[in-house]
């Protein structure tokens, strides 16, 4: 009688979580930059810190833009 699909049917999420890429861009690359390039002969402490912070900040801005410009995070519903 009811032609609507069941509520338990799974929908394709608009945002696919990518935990390996998140881990790589948020922790591993910035850590490697800070460990390898923070010497006085390379970028120096300030330059390495700015280069290391560029990865998680730009990844976060990309994720914010790709999810929605009105949501703070993709995991929380809009009714919060």
Order of alpha helices (4+ residues) and beta strands (2+ residues): alpha-alpha-alpha
